[in-house]
Amino acid sequence: MIMEFSLLIMFSFAVTYLSGYFLIPRLKRFGIVGKDVNKPGRPEVAEMGGIAIVAGLTAGVLLAVFLNTFDNFDFNVVFILASLLTVLGVAFIGVMDDLLDLPQWLKAILPLFAAVPLIAVRAAGSTSLHVPFVGPVDFGLFYILVLIPIGVAVASNLTNMFAGFNGLESGMGSAIFLIMSLFAIMYWRYEMLVLFLPMLGALLAFLIFNFYPAKAFPGDIGNLTIGAVLASGVIIGNMETVGALILLIYVGDFFIKLYNRFPSSKWWGEWKYGKLYPVEGKVRGLAQLVMKLFNGITEKKLTLAFIGMQLVLGIALIAVYGIH
């Protein structure tokens, strides 16, 4: 098992890196670029680099299916293929949004329909959730028809909303899937590992292109996919509560943006002498709150701070669940 799981993460890393290496210059050549709003002059950077993440993830998952068929690598293939269908459905929504700039309300609703494959496989499985301080609660059809699609939609939109700084999406995503892979090992959830390890490898490879100064942005295709993989994995692994808690930082950002009516502009940092400050001194998101608390912070340190916070949160959850 150790050899197979190691192979998944290395293969996904390699496919993502090679995809990014060949993809990024072509994206720029065809004008698929976005402005790096947190730098002087707002230079253009290749957009939709998340295609490489999806390629690496898909390659890793399909390798696992191959090993299951020919090398006795045992896991529930039906769960994995249903999860992959859901993730690719959400990724397609990301492609449409990157190219067509979908309305926010439509982008929030469409992932509900991408969850249909997960609904189908979980309809024949457990419908119980472990509620903190309460224990297992059977939600029956409400879990299948309501909680699963909402979970996919909420997770994918949360990871898409907290973005826009070099290395933030792929860095925090890497931290999330590292922690969640440790949870999968702790609780022997092999199906979670089959999804999470390829995603970890893909995000680590993309971080090479995405970290400061970024050569590529993941775009909505990459950002939405991060949440979709997390939601799909915890649903088939029956670890939904942990999956929700690992997103607490994203939830904090959501409520700050909700208070500001989800600003479509001025959410970035105002560059002054190498540091970022909230535009007009107003906090419109969690990143700007950190800028204000530090009285200005470099983009690189801002990203590292959030990656560190995500790791600390994950370690705290492992400690709590380990003691429990």
ABEGO torsion letter per residue (X at the ends): XAAAAAAAAAAAAAAAAAAAAAAAAAAAAAGBBBBBAABBGGBBBBBGAAAAAAAAAAAAAAAAAAAAAAAGBBBBAAAAAAAAAAAAAAAAAAAAAAAAGBBAAAAAAAAAAAAAAAAAAAAABBABBBBBGAEBBBAEAAAAAAAAAAAAAAAAAAAAABBGBBGAAAAAAAAAAAAAAAAAAAAGBAAAAAAAAAAAAAAAAAAAAABOBBABBAEAAAAAAAAAAAAAAAAAAGAAAAAAAAAAAAAAAAAAAAAAGGBABGABBBBBGGBBBBBGGBBABAAAAAAAAAGEBBAAAAAAAAAAAAAAAAAAAAAAAAAX
